Amino acid sequence: MYAGLNALVRFYEFETFSNYDTHMLICTDTWLCKETTKIVEDYIRSKGCNQLIVYKQNDLRTDNLQNFHLALTELAKWVDENISLYREKILYCI
């Protein structure tokens, strides 16, 4: 998640957050990831951006390959469903 915050800071270094921007944060079910996600979420909100979705994916860790594959499958399904909604909004606005 630190890499995500670093990328946001660099991306918006010369730009301002826009209410048209939507940020999707994906975190695992570990304590550390949930805490760092809160830090990134607070940073984004402090910049005035309220279009924020936080998605927690259970079992997204590599200690059990079967659980990891299942978690990736669920994550891919969630991304596909949510990206489709945004594509429809963008096409509607054009």
GIURLIN-V15847 format. One record per helix or strand of 3 or more residues. SS is the DSSP state (A for helix, B for strand). FROM is the first residue (numbers start at 1). LEN is the number of residues. If there is no record, write none. Layout:
<<SS,FROM,LEN> <SS,FROM,LEN>>
This chain:
<<A,2,10> <B,23,6> <A,31,16> <B,52,6> <A,65,29>>
